[in-house]
Amino acid sequence: MYEIADTFIPAGDRNALPLERAKLGLVVDEGLRLLRGAIETVVTSLNRNATVEFEPADLVWAEVGARVMVNGREIGQAGVFSEAIRRKLDFKDLTPCGAEIDFEELMSLKAGAIKIRPIPRFPAIERDLSIVVPEETRWADIAKAVQAGAPAELEDVQFVDIYRGKGIAPGSKSLTLSLRFRDEDGTLTHETVDAYQAAILASLKTAVGAELRT
């Protein structure tokens, strides 16, 4: 679901008129992967050379949040709605995600000459890692811990899912991350990636008290 509408931001001077900005709002109920894909599709349809990145961030309205960066510039925010918002809107068992993109920033992207990126010579290995952490643990801290324990071969890390319920102790939550590894100089073995994943898990355990969900 999407909508383009004007938003009004209070100005610094209480006597001044609020700042008016057009925003693109997106909401999906199938996780951050789908939301990320939708945002990337919108951006690259305007500029095929644009680089879209999602930087972990603490957002008031999101349990797992990120800044939407295009070519190094922030154009919006995205994330999983907080539990308080899900309860208020009666989402029940759904895990809805949303994004707000500055429409003027989006439309300012200018299409240039098409650049062809080389196809990687060696395949990537993807792993899903499910961990249990204290309820108050922030996604930004988890992402930071992953990077602290990650090798240079970690190409990407993405939030996949969050779970509370049977098998998870009260006061805790389970998060699933997707890790993608690639060596530009050779083919990775599963044994090597096992060691990389173990190092990342050790970093998560030290930084945020994470435990592997089995």
N, C-alpha and C positions, 0 to 999 in steps of 0.2 A: 504494500500500500504506500502511496506517496502523495504529497501535496506541496504546492508552491504557494507561499503566502507571506505577507509582510509581518515582521516582528518589530517590537518597539522596546528599545533599551534606554533606561533612565540616563539622562545626561548628568555630567558632574555638577552642573549648576541647577539647583532645585527649581529655579524660575525659567530654565530653558526647556524647549520642547524636547521630547525624547527622540533618540536617534532611530530612524526607520531603516530597516534592512530586509530585503527579500531573502527568504530561506527555503531550501528544498528539504522537506522532511521525508524520511523513509522508515518504514516499520516492516519487519518480517517476523515470522514465528518459527523459523527453522534453523536458528543459530547464526553465529557470527560469520561462518563461511559463506552462507548465502548473502548476507548483508555486504560483506567485503566484495564479493563478486559483482553485486549490483553497483556498488560505488565505483569499482574499477571499470566496469562497462560504461557507465555514464561519462567518466573522465576521459577514457581512451576514445570514446566516440567523438569527443571534441578535439582531442589532440593525441594522436597515436604514439607520439614520442614522450608523453608525460610519464613520469615515474611516481607511482602511488605507494605510499608507505603508511603504516599504522603504528604510531608510537604509543606505548602504554602510558596512561594518564589517570589520575584520580578525578572523577567527575561526580558531582553532587547526585546526579540522577541515575548513575550506572554502578552496577556491582563489579563489572569488568569494563573498563573504559579505555578509549584510545583517541589520540588526536589524528585527524585525517590530514596527511601531509602530501602535497603535490609539488614535485620539484623543490623540496625543502621548505615549502611555505604551507602554513596551516590554513586549511579552507573549511574545516568543520570538525565535528566530534562524532564518535560512534561508540556503541557499547550495549551490554546486556542490562536491561532495566533492573533496578534494585528490587529486592524482595518487598520493600514497603510499597513501591509503585505497583508491583504485580498483585499484591493483596488488595490495594485500593481499587484497582481496575478489574479484580476478580478474574485474573488470568489462570488461576489454579495451577494445573500441571504444565502449562506452556512455559517456554523460556523465550519470551519476545525480546527482540533486539531493535534498536533504533539508531538513526543518524540524523544530524542536522548539518546541512551544508550551506555555506554562504553562496547565494545564487549569483551575486555579482562577481565574486572571486571565481566561481565555476565558469561563468561565461567569458571571463577575461582570458581564459586559456586560449592561446593562439596556435593553430595548427601550423607546423613548419614542414620542412622537408622530411620525408620518411627515412628513418634510420633503421638499418637492419642489424639486429644483435646476433652475434654468432651462436650457433646451437652448441650447448655444452658437449664436450667430447666424451664425457664419462657419465654414467647414470647416477641418479640420486637414490638414497635409501630413506624412506619415511618411516617414522615410528610414532605411535600414539603412547603417551605416558600419562597414566592416571595416578593422581596423588590425593592424599587426604591431608587437609590443613585446618588450623583453627578458623572458626567462622569469621573472625575479624581480619583475616589476612587479605591484603590488597593485591589485586592483579599486578600493579606496577612493581610491587616488591617481589612477586613470583618471577616476573619477566627479568628483573634485575639479577635475581639469583641464578636463573638459567644462563644468562650471558656470562656471569662470573665463573661458572663452572664449565662453560662450553668451549670446545676446540674451535680452531679457525674453520674447520669443515662444516660447522653448523651454518646452513644457508638460510634457514627460516624457522621461526617458532610462532605458532598461532594457537589462540584459545579455541577449543572445540566445544566443550560442554561443561555444565555444572550440575551436580546431583546432591540432593539431600533426601534422606529417607532410610529405608530398610538397609541395615548393614553399616550405616554411618552413625557414629556416636553423636549424641546431642552436643551442640557447641562446635561441631566440625562440619566440613563440607568437602565434597570430592570434586576436583577439577581434572579435566582431560586436556592435555596439550598435544599438538601435532608438531613433531620435530622433523626437519628435513636436512639431511647431511649430503655433502658432495665434495669430492676431492678433485680439484681441477687438473691434477697431475697423474691420476690413476683411478682404478676401480676400487671402491671401498669394499671390505669384507664385512660380513655380519658380525664376526668376532670383534673387529675394530669398533664398529658402531655400538656393540654391547658395552665396550669399555667407555665410550663417549657418554652413553646414556647413564652408566653407573656414576660417572664423575658429575654429571648434571644433577642426578638424584642426591648425591652427597652434598652438593652445594645447596640444594633446596632444603635438605634436612638441617643443615647448619644455620641457614639464613632465616627460614620461616617455620622450622619444625615439621617439615613435610614427611609423610610416610607413604611408601608405595601401596597403592590400593590393589589388593589381590582378589 
